[in-house]
């Protein structure tokens, strides 16, 4: 399993939200480019970048910072947040982003997004399915920066894209995100069992190296970590099994 460090951008600054709440923001005094180099020094080969302003407003608001990060040859960038059109997707790829993460559009305009797979290829696209569980335990998709609930389940969302070769899915349990409460290992185990052909990226709640081992055992292909790495809760020397260049 691969560990992918995450940087969330708001107004060009590194921040973290608690459970997706823009009113519950923590700002970090880290330069995004310096963080990229720090994580590269750990041995990371990928960096996950989220444009939080874009996720909320539907516009690529941190494009300048993203372009600076994408110009660094040291790491592959995976970028999402506000990617709701083919034009924005192509713009990011032309900036040098290796993989574009598509969230709300994959739910709201699924037919259009499915067409991008044939044009761009499944390795250059990742669908972000963000969930909250209902009273019966069904993982239901949320969109628009996690503010809009939908009646669509995670599994229904995936089924829409199997025929076009869906390969990468980043699944965030919103209630775990930024809370350092541990990931929802059962969710990713079920996802990997249902769709073993998909490379599942687990996001939300990673707080320890033990969490990473648990996700690997559950079948996750990658784990996203933001706050735990920013706050030095994951000793770099213990991350080597999850970092290809360590």
URBELWO-V321897 format. One line per field, one symbol per residue. ss: DSSP state (H for helix, E for strand, - for the rest). phi: phi as a letter, one per 40 degrees, with the letter a starting at -180 (. if undefined). A space follows every 10 residues. Layout:
# URBELWO-V321897
ss->???
phi->???
This chain:
# URBELWO-V321897
ss->-EEEEEEEEE --EEEEEE-- EEEEEEEE-- -HHHHHHHHH HH---EEEEE EHHHHHH--- --HHHHHHHH -----EEEEE -----HHHHH HHHHH---EE EE-HHHHH-H HHHHHHHHHH -HHHEEEEEE EEE-----EE EEE----EEE EEEHHHHHH- -HHH---EEE EEEHHH---- ----HHHHHH HHHH----EE EEE-----HH HHHHHHHH-- -EEEE-HHHH -----HHH-H HH----
phi->.ccbcbbbba ggbcbbbcfg cccbbbcbcb cdcccdcccc cchcbbbcbb ccccccbgbc cbdccccccc ccccbcbbba hgcbacccdc dcccchccab bbbdccccbd cccdcccccb gcccbbcbbb bbccccgccb cbbfggcbcb cccdccccdc bccbgdbbbc bbcdcccgcf bgcccccccc ccccbccccc bcbhhdbacc cccccccchc cabcbbcccd cfcbcdcccd cbbcbc
